[in-house]
Amino acid sequence: MALLETLGQRGVTSLLVEGGGETIYSFFRAGLVDVYSVFVGDFIIGGRESPTPVDGEGFRVGEHIPLRLVSFERLGSGVHLTYEVRRDA
């Protein structure tokens, strides 16, 4: 997270993070996510061993991240969902 401190010192106050489940998990775990955006496509892949949008150690009951849907947009045959992390929950 030293990179984030450096960016903050340079005046960067917003950052788009695109990554795999481990990266997304680490930002959620650190409390650094304000907005979560996800695209849901028109086909299903996966299984027990497939990565999820948020991998890592995972969140247990009682430590979930509460979200509030703020927008959705149809894109082709999929949908783009945007959520805010609820800090009041």
Buried (B, 14 or more C-beta within 10 A) or exposed (E): EEEBEEEEEEEEEEEEEEEEBEBBBBBBBEEEBEEBEEEEEEEEEEEEEEEEEBBBEEEEEEEEBEBEEEEEEEEEEEBBBBBBBEEEE
